[in-house]
Amino acid sequence: MILKNTLVGLDGLKAKGSLDIDITGIESNCDNIQKGNMFVAIKGSEVDGHDYISKAIENGATAIMVEEGCDLKKIKLQEDTTLVMAPNTRHALAITSSNFYDNPSKKFKLIGITGTKGKTTTSFMIKEILEKAGKKVGLIGTIATYINGKRISESNRTTPESTELQKLFYKMVEEKVEYVIIEVSSQSLKLHRVDGCNFDMVAFTNFSEDHISSKEHASMQEYFEAKLRLFKMCKTGFTNADDLYGAKIPELFPESNITTYGIDNFANIMARDVTVANSYADFRAKLTDRNERVKVGIFGRFSIYNALLAIAITKKIGVDAETIKQALENIKVPGRSEIVENKKDITIMIDYAHSPKSIECILQTAKTYTYGRVICVFGCGGDRDKSKREVMGEIAGKLADFCIITSDNPRTEQPEEIIKNIEIGVKRTTKNYKIIVDRREAIKEAIKMANKRDMIILAGKGHETYQEINGKKYPFDERKIINELLKQK
């Protein structure tokens, strides 16, 4: 594509050199640069892309985009290299990538889901309903990318970088996808990854403390405002009327068409006669001109909220009530209240709960529907919000009958130090806990002490099949580990 055509929609640009050169691709990672590419220099929290311009040129970049304020004296260009300066290269990367792939999100219906919890489960629910209705569907989220029922690749982050995102959209257009559901993280909104996307519907699940750290959001207010950016990109929205923050959205966007859903507060779509069991939840909701009984194949009150949102969105699309009900009854989501079948016939659940609110929800529900003890194996991620560790420890100590504090993804921190932070909260509530730093050994101990009346909850890792230690990812699939341990026994 001609360089000037990739710049359409960007204001405040300055350029040196020809804008009529052919661009073969757009990259923000100099290692991925190929001959004829444009390199977009991004200033990150740890690495500044402007320091890698020379390497990008060596690798074949024929155009360089830099951000206003960079030191131009450090940039050594070849005579035939074009230089473009933009006010914000993150935003420019997203717009140029969208242009390069011919604005693919305009060629299907794009549904964006944001919120602290429930994005993944709700996205899977919408996917299952639409596929059952005979639609061609794409999904991009925390677990993986799916195109027309096929798992294309695992995800490194909830929302991909804009270049990768637009490339995935382009592939979905090639596969004639009609609907795409994307989990939109607050970080992706803050860092402009979804700029240039043409959203047809956007939704807000809920809001609670998470992602507050020097590398993420400085405060809850900033975190919430980042999520609100999604509603500035689309006038058709959905929000949780029972959530303190979600309930504000209709007032904040009075010109938008916002549909509300909930259980306790008045909403456009409400759940009535709620029943929650240890393997499912059901309720009545107005899917047609009358209330219909809906059964969801995931236990917990939170799964009802996710189902209500999926119902609201797919009803808007025009899916019939029977199709919605059938899809929700059989729904299974990797790492979300996932029961692992095993030879010992113990109830072992894997869940992605890694925040105070999410671990509270999963333990409260488990406690209500378990005849024996709830044994919780959990840790906290390294290089993330340290303040939540003590809080999560106290919640787990109060709600679980026995806690095993262990490692999650320690990343660059020492696991023992993270565990000490968690232990402060646990100690306030109970003496019924153990510290086992090795997560495999912690799971082994939980299985050893459990009987058929108990429930083991492995919280924190969910769908992840790795453990990140000192910047390296090691294989760690809890499903496989459970079955390996039981074979050994």
C-alpha positions as CSV (number, residue, x, y, z in Angstrom):
1,M,0.0,0.0,0.0
2,I,1.2,3.5,-0.8
3,L,2.4,5.2,2.4
4,K,0.1,8.3,2.2
5,N,-2.9,6.0,2.0
6,T,-2.0,4.4,5.4
7,L,-2.0,7.9,7.0
8,V,-5.6,8.7,6.2
9,G,-7.5,9.9,9.3
10,L,-4.4,11.1,11.1
11,D,-4.0,14.8,12.0
12,G,-1.0,16.9,12.9
13,L,1.5,14.9,10.9
14,K,4.9,16.2,9.7
15,A,6.9,14.4,7.1
16,K,10.3,14.3,5.4
17,G,10.8,12.3,2.3
18,S,8.3,10.8,-0.2
19,L,4.9,9.7,0.9
20,D,4.3,7.9,-2.4
21,I,6.5,4.9,-1.6
22,D,5.1,1.4,-1.3
23,I,4.7,0.0,2.2
24,T,4.8,-3.8,2.6
25,G,3.8,-3.9,6.3
26,I,3.7,-1.9,9.5
27,E,5.5,-3.0,12.7
28,S,6.3,-1.6,16.1
29,N,8.9,-4.3,16.9
30,C,12.1,-3.8,15.1
31,D,12.9,-7.5,15.1
32,N,9.8,-8.2,13.0
33,I,10.7,-5.6,10.3
34,Q,11.0,-6.9,6.8
35,K,12.1,-5.1,3.6
36,G,9.7,-2.3,2.7
37,N,8.0,-2.1,6.1
38,M,7.2,1.1,8.1
39,F,8.6,1.0,11.6
40,V,6.5,2.9,14.2
41,A,8.5,3.9,17.3
42,I,6.5,3.5,20.5
43,K,7.8,4.9,23.8
44,G,6.8,2.2,26.4
45,S,7.2,2.1,30.2
46,E,10.4,0.2,30.0
47,V,11.6,0.3,26.4
48,D,11.7,3.2,23.9
49,G,11.2,2.2,20.3
50,H,13.0,5.3,19.2
51,D,16.2,3.7,20.4
52,Y,15.8,0.9,17.8
53,I,15.3,3.0,14.7
54,S,18.7,2.2,13.3
55,K,18.1,-1.5,13.7
56,A,14.7,-1.2,12.0
57,I,16.4,0.4,9.0
58,E,19.1,-2.3,8.9
59,N,16.3,-4.9,8.8
60,G,14.7,-3.2,5.8
61,A,12.4,-0.4,7.0
62,T,11.9,2.2,4.3
63,A,9.7,4.5,6.4
64,I,10.0,5.5,10.1
65,M,7.3,7.0,12.2
66,V,8.3,8.9,15.4
67,E,6.5,10.7,18.1
68,E,6.6,14.5,18.7
69,G,9.2,15.4,21.3
70,C,11.7,12.7,20.4
71,D,15.4,13.6,19.8
72,L,15.7,13.9,16.1
73,K,19.5,14.3,16.3
74,K,19.8,10.7,17.4
75,I,18.0,9.4,14.3
76,K,20.2,8.6,11.4
77,L,18.2,8.1,8.2
78,Q,19.3,6.8,4.9
79,E,18.6,9.1,1.9
80,D,15.7,7.0,0.7
81,T,14.0,6.5,4.1
82,T,10.9,8.6,4.8
83,L,10.4,10.1,8.2
84,V,6.9,10.8,9.6
85,M,6.3,12.5,12.9
86,A,2.9,12.0,14.7
87,P,1.5,13.6,17.9
88,N,0.9,10.1,19.3
89,T,2.5,7.0,17.7
90,R,0.3,4.5,19.6
91,H,-2.8,6.1,18.1
92,A,-1.1,6.4,14.7
93,L,0.0,2.7,14.8
94,A,-3.7,1.7,15.2
95,I,-5.0,3.9,12.5
96,T,-2.3,3.1,9.9
97,S,-2.7,-0.6,10.7
98,S,-6.4,-0.4,10.1
99,N,-5.9,1.5,6.8
100,F,-3.2,-1.0,5.7
101,Y,-5.7,-3.9,6.1
102,D,-8.4,-1.9,4.4
103,N,-10.4,-1.1,7.5
104,P,-11.6,-4.8,8.0
105,S,-13.8,-4.1,11.1
106,K,-16.3,-2.2,8.8
107,K,-16.9,-5.5,7.0
108,F,-18.5,-7.4,9.8
109,K,-20.4,-6.7,13.0
110,L,-18.0,-6.0,15.9
111,I,-19.0,-6.5,19.5
112,G,-16.7,-5.2,22.2
113,I,-16.9,-6.4,25.9
114,T,-15.2,-4.6,28.7
115,G,-15.3,-4.8,32.5
116,T,-13.2,-6.2,35.4
117,K,-14.7,-9.7,35.4
118,G,-16.9,-11.7,33.0
119,K,-15.5,-10.6,29.7
120,T,-14.3,-14.1,28.7
121,T,-17.4,-16.0,29.8
122,T,-19.8,-13.5,28.2
123,S,-17.8,-13.5,25.0
124,F,-17.9,-17.3,24.8
125,M,-21.6,-17.3,25.5
126,I,-22.3,-14.9,22.7
127,K,-20.0,-16.9,20.4
128,E,-21.9,-20.2,21.3
129,I,-25.3,-18.6,20.7
130,L,-24.4,-17.0,17.4
131,E,-22.8,-20.2,16.1
132,K,-25.8,-22.2,17.2
133,A,-27.9,-19.7,15.1
134,G,-25.8,-20.6,12.1
135,K,-23.6,-17.5,12.0
136,K,-19.9,-17.3,11.1
137,V,-18.2,-16.0,14.2
138,G,-14.8,-14.8,15.3
139,L,-13.6,-14.3,18.9
140,I,-10.5,-12.5,20.2
141,G,-9.9,-12.6,23.9
142,T,-7.9,-13.7,27.0
143,I,-7.9,-17.4,26.2
144,A,-7.4,-17.6,22.4
145,T,-8.5,-16.4,19.0
146,Y,-11.3,-18.4,17.2
147,I,-12.5,-18.2,13.6
148,N,-15.6,-20.1,12.6
149,G,-15.2,-22.6,15.4
150,K,-11.5,-23.2,15.0
151,R,-9.0,-22.2,17.6
152,I,-6.4,-20.2,15.6
153,S,-3.9,-19.2,18.3
154,E,-3.5,-18.8,22.1
155,S,-3.4,-15.3,23.5
156,N,-0.5,-13.5,25.1
157,R,-2.8,-10.7,26.3
158,T,-6.5,-10.0,26.5
159,T,-6.5,-7.5,23.6
160,P,-3.7,-7.8,21.0
161,E,-1.5,-4.9,19.9
162,S,-3.3,-2.9,17.1
163,T,-1.1,-4.3,14.3
164,E,-1.9,-7.9,15.3
165,L,-5.5,-7.1,15.9
166,Q,-6.1,-5.6,12.4
167,K,-4.3,-8.5,10.8
168,L,-6.6,-10.9,12.7
169,F,-9.6,-8.9,11.5
170,Y,-8.3,-9.1,7.9
171,K,-8.0,-12.9,8.2
172,M,-11.6,-13.0,9.6
173,V,-12.9,-11.0,6.6
174,E,-11.1,-13.5,4.3
175,E,-12.9,-16.3,6.2
176,K,-16.3,-14.5,5.6
177,V,-16.9,-14.0,9.3
178,E,-20.2,-12.1,10.0
179,Y,-19.8,-11.3,13.8
180,V,-16.6,-10.7,15.8
181,I,-16.6,-10.6,19.6
182,I,-13.6,-9.0,21.3
183,E,-12.6,-8.6,24.9
184,V,-11.5,-5.0,25.3
185,S,-9.2,-4.5,28.3
186,S,-8.7,-1.2,30.0
187,Q,-5.0,-1.3,29.0
188,S,-5.9,-1.7,25.4
189,L,-8.2,1.4,25.6
190,K,-5.6,3.4,27.5
191,L,-2.9,2.4,25.0
192,H,-5.0,3.0,21.9
193,R,-4.9,-0.6,20.6
194,V,-8.6,-0.5,19.5
195,D,-8.4,2.9,17.9
196,G,-9.7,2.7,14.3
197,C,-12.1,-0.2,15.2
198,N,-15.7,0.2,14.0
199,F,-17.8,-1.1,16.9
200,D,-21.4,-2.0,16.3
201,M,-22.2,-2.9,20.0
202,V,-20.2,-2.4,23.2
203,A,-20.9,-3.7,26.7
204,F,-19.8,-3.3,30.3
205,T,-19.9,-6.3,32.7
206,N,-18.9,-4.9,36.1
207,F,-16.2,-3.0,37.9
208,S,-14.1,-3.7,40.9
209,E,-10.5,-3.2,42.1
210,D,-7.9,-4.7,39.8
211,H,-5.0,-3.6,37.6
212,I,-4.0,-0.7,40.0
213,S,-0.2,-0.5,39.8
214,S,2.7,1.5,38.4
215,K,2.5,-0.5,35.1
216,E,-1.3,-0.4,34.7
217,H,-3.6,2.3,36.2
218,A,-2.8,4.9,38.9
219,S,-6.2,4.9,40.5
220,M,-9.7,3.4,40.3
221,Q,-11.0,6.5,38.6
222,E,-8.4,6.3,35.9
223,Y,-9.2,2.6,35.5
224,F,-12.9,3.4,35.1
225,E,-12.3,6.3,32.7
226,A,-10.2,4.0,30.5
227,K,-13.1,1.5,30.2
228,L,-15.6,4.3,29.4
229,R,-13.6,5.1,26.3
230,L,-15.2,2.1,24.6
231,F,-18.7,3.8,24.9
232,K,-17.3,6.9,23.2
233,M,-16.6,4.6,20.2
234,C,-20.2,3.3,19.8
235,K,-23.7,4.5,20.5
236,T,-25.3,1.1,21.0
237,G,-24.3,-0.2,24.4
238,F,-25.2,-2.6,27.3
239,T,-24.5,-2.2,31.0
240,N,-25.0,-3.9,34.3
241,A,-27.7,-2.1,36.3
242,D,-26.7,-3.8,39.5
243,D,-23.1,-2.6,39.3
244,L,-22.4,0.7,41.0
245,Y,-20.3,2.0,38.2
246,G,-22.2,0.3,35.4
247,A,-25.4,2.0,36.5
248,K,-23.8,5.4,35.8
249,I,-23.2,4.7,32.1
250,P,-26.7,5.6,30.8
251,E,-26.4,9.0,32.5
252,L,-22.9,9.5,31.2
253,F,-23.9,8.7,27.6
254,P,-27.5,10.2,27.3
255,E,-27.3,10.3,23.5
256,S,-26.5,6.6,23.2
257,N,-28.9,3.7,23.1
258,I,-28.0,1.8,26.3
259,T,-29.8,-1.4,27.3
260,T,-29.5,-2.4,31.0
261,Y,-29.6,-5.8,32.5
262,G,-29.6,-7.1,36.1
263,I,-31.1,-9.1,39.0
264,D,-31.8,-6.7,41.9
265,N,-32.3,-3.3,40.3
266,F,-34.8,-2.4,37.6
267,A,-33.4,-3.1,34.1
268,N,-34.5,-3.7,30.5
269,I,-33.7,-7.4,30.9
270,M,-34.0,-8.9,34.3
271,A,-33.5,-12.3,35.9
272,R,-36.3,-13.6,38.1
273,D,-36.8,-16.7,40.2
274,V,-33.1,-17.4,40.4
275,T,-31.8,-20.8,41.3
276,V,-28.1,-21.6,41.8
277,A,-26.8,-25.2,42.1
278,N,-23.3,-26.7,42.3
279,S,-23.0,-27.2,38.6
280,Y,-25.5,-24.8,37.0
281,A,-27.7,-21.8,37.5
282,D,-31.2,-21.0,36.1
283,F,-33.6,-18.2,36.1
284,R,-36.6,-16.6,34.2
285,A,-36.0,-13.7,31.8
286,K,-38.0,-12.0,29.1
287,L,-36.5,-13.5,25.9
288,T,-39.8,-13.0,24.0
289,D,-43.0,-11.3,24.9
290,R,-43.1,-13.5,28.0
291,N,-40.7,-14.8,30.6
292,E,-38.7,-18.0,29.6
293,R,-36.9,-20.4,31.9
294,V,-33.1,-20.3,31.1
295,K,-30.5,-22.8,32.4
296,V,-26.8,-21.9,32.3
297,G,-24.2,-24.7,32.4
298,I,-21.9,-22.7,34.7
299,F,-22.6,-22.4,38.4
300,G,-22.8,-19.1,40.4
301,R,-24.8,-15.9,40.5
302,F,-22.1,-14.2,38.4
303,S,-22.8,-16.6,35.5
304,I,-26.4,-15.2,35.5
305,Y,-25.1,-11.7,34.9
306,N,-22.9,-13.0,32.0
307,A,-25.9,-14.9,30.6
308,L,-28.2,-11.8,30.8
309,L,-25.7,-9.7,28.8
310,A,-25.3,-12.5,26.2
311,I,-29.1,-12.6,25.9
312,A,-29.4,-8.9,25.6
313,I,-26.9,-8.7,22.8
314,T,-28.0,-11.7,20.8
315,K,-31.7,-10.7,21.2
316,K,-30.7,-7.3,19.6
317,I,-29.1,-9.2,16.8
318,G,-32.3,-11.2,16.3
319,V,-31.5,-14.7,17.6
320,D,-34.6,-16.6,18.6
321,A,-35.3,-17.6,22.2
322,E,-34.9,-21.4,21.8
323,T,-31.5,-21.1,20.2
324,I,-30.3,-18.8,23.0
325,K,-31.6,-21.3,25.7
326,Q,-30.0,-24.3,24.1
327,A,-26.6,-22.6,23.7
328,L,-26.5,-21.4,27.3
329,E,-27.5,-24.7,28.8
330,N,-24.5,-26.4,27.3
331,I,-21.9,-23.6,27.7
332,K,-18.4,-24.5,28.9
333,V,-15.6,-22.0,29.1
334,P,-12.0,-23.0,29.7
335,G,-10.7,-22.0,33.1
336,R,-14.0,-20.4,34.2
337,S,-15.6,-22.5,36.9
338,E,-14.2,-25.5,35.1
339,I,-14.8,-28.8,36.8
340,V,-12.0,-31.3,36.1
341,E,-13.2,-34.9,35.9
342,N,-10.9,-37.3,37.8
343,K,-10.6,-40.9,38.9
344,K,-10.8,-40.0,42.6
345,D,-14.2,-38.5,42.0
346,I,-13.3,-35.3,44.0
347,T,-14.9,-32.1,42.9
348,I,-11.9,-30.0,41.6
349,M,-12.6,-26.7,40.0
350,I,-10.2,-24.5,38.1
351,D,-11.0,-20.8,38.0
352,Y,-9.2,-17.7,36.8
353,A,-10.2,-15.8,40.0
354,H,-7.2,-13.5,40.6
355,S,-8.8,-10.4,42.2
356,P,-10.5,-9.8,45.6
357,K,-13.9,-9.7,44.1
358,S,-13.5,-12.7,41.9
359,I,-12.1,-14.9,44.6
360,E,-14.9,-13.8,46.9
361,C,-17.6,-14.7,44.3
362,I,-16.2,-18.1,43.6
363,L,-15.7,-19.1,47.2
364,Q,-19.1,-17.8,48.4
365,T,-20.8,-19.8,45.8
366,A,-18.7,-22.9,46.4
367,K,-19.3,-22.6,50.2
368,T,-23.1,-22.5,49.7
369,Y,-23.3,-25.6,47.6
370,T,-20.5,-27.9,49.0
371,Y,-21.5,-30.5,51.6
372,G,-17.9,-30.9,52.9
373,R,-15.0,-28.5,53.0
374,V,-13.9,-25.9,50.5
375,I,-10.2,-26.1,50.0
376,C,-8.7,-23.1,48.2
377,V,-5.3,-23.3,46.5
378,F,-4.3,-19.8,45.4
379,G,-1.5,-17.2,45.1
380,C,-1.1,-13.7,43.6
381,G,0.7,-12.6,40.4
382,G,4.1,-10.9,40.7
383,D,4.7,-7.4,39.3
384,R,1.0,-6.5,39.8
385,D,-1.0,-4.6,42.4
386,K,0.5,-5.5,45.7
387,S,-2.3,-4.0,47.8
388,K,-4.7,-6.8,46.8
389,R,-2.6,-9.6,48.1
390,E,-3.4,-9.1,51.8
391,V,-7.1,-8.4,50.9
392,M,-7.3,-11.7,48.9
393,G,-5.7,-13.5,51.8
394,E,-8.3,-12.2,54.2
395,I,-11.2,-13.1,51.9
396,A,-9.9,-16.6,51.3
397,G,-9.3,-17.1,55.0
398,K,-12.8,-16.1,55.9
399,L,-14.6,-18.1,53.2
400,A,-12.6,-21.2,52.6
401,D,-12.4,-24.0,55.2
402,F,-8.7,-24.5,54.4
403,C,-6.3,-22.4,52.4
404,I,-3.1,-23.5,50.7
405,I,-1.1,-20.4,49.8
406,T,1.2,-21.0,46.8
407,S,2.7,-19.4,43.7
408,D,0.7,-18.0,40.8
409,N,2.9,-16.3,38.2
410,P,5.6,-14.7,40.3
411,R,7.2,-13.1,37.2
412,T,10.2,-11.2,38.4
413,E,9.3,-11.2,42.1
414,Q,10.3,-13.8,44.7
415,P,7.4,-16.2,45.3
416,E,8.1,-16.2,49.1
417,E,7.7,-12.4,49.3
418,I,4.4,-12.5,47.5
419,I,3.2,-15.3,49.8
420,K,4.2,-13.3,52.9
421,N,1.9,-10.5,51.7
422,I,-1.0,-12.9,51.3
423,E,-0.3,-14.6,54.6
424,I,-0.9,-11.3,56.6
425,G,-4.5,-11.3,55.5
426,V,-5.1,-15.0,56.0
427,K,-3.7,-14.9,59.5
428,R,-6.3,-12.4,60.6
429,T,-9.1,-15.0,60.0
430,T,-7.9,-18.5,60.4
431,K,-5.1,-20.9,61.4
432,N,-6.4,-23.4,58.8
433,Y,-3.8,-22.8,56.2
434,K,-0.5,-24.1,54.8
435,I,2.2,-22.5,52.7
436,I,3.5,-24.6,49.9
437,V,5.5,-22.5,47.5
438,D,5.6,-25.1,44.7
439,R,2.2,-24.9,43.0
440,R,2.3,-28.5,41.9
441,E,3.1,-29.7,45.4
442,A,0.3,-27.5,46.7
443,I,-2.2,-29.1,44.3
444,K,-0.9,-32.5,45.4
445,E,-1.5,-31.7,49.1
446,A,-5.1,-30.5,48.4
447,I,-5.9,-33.7,46.6
448,K,-4.3,-35.7,49.4
449,M,-6.5,-34.1,52.1
450,A,-9.8,-34.0,50.2
451,N,-12.7,-36.5,50.1
452,K,-15.8,-36.8,47.9
453,R,-17.8,-34.3,49.9
454,D,-15.2,-31.6,49.6
455,M,-14.5,-29.1,46.8
456,I,-11.0,-28.1,45.8
457,I,-10.7,-24.7,44.1
458,L,-7.5,-23.9,42.2
459,A,-7.8,-20.2,41.8
460,G,-5.8,-17.7,39.7
461,K,-4.5,-19.5,36.6
462,G,-7.7,-20.7,34.9
463,H,-7.1,-21.3,31.2
464,E,-3.4,-20.6,31.4
465,T,-1.1,-23.6,30.6
466,Y,2.1,-22.0,31.8
467,Q,3.7,-20.5,34.9
468,E,5.8,-17.4,34.4
469,I,9.0,-17.2,36.5
470,N,11.7,-14.6,36.0
471,G,10.4,-13.6,32.7
472,K,10.2,-17.2,31.3
473,K,7.1,-19.3,30.8
474,Y,7.2,-22.9,31.9
475,P,4.6,-25.5,31.0
476,F,2.0,-25.7,33.7
477,D,-1.5,-27.1,32.8
478,E,-3.4,-27.7,36.0
479,R,-5.7,-30.2,34.2
480,K,-2.8,-32.4,33.2
481,I,-1.1,-32.0,36.6
482,I,-4.3,-33.2,38.4
483,N,-4.5,-36.3,36.4
484,E,-0.7,-37.0,36.6
485,L,-0.9,-36.7,40.4
486,L,-3.9,-39.0,40.6
487,K,-2.1,-41.6,38.4
488,Q,0.9,-41.5,40.7
489,K,-1.3,-42.1,43.8
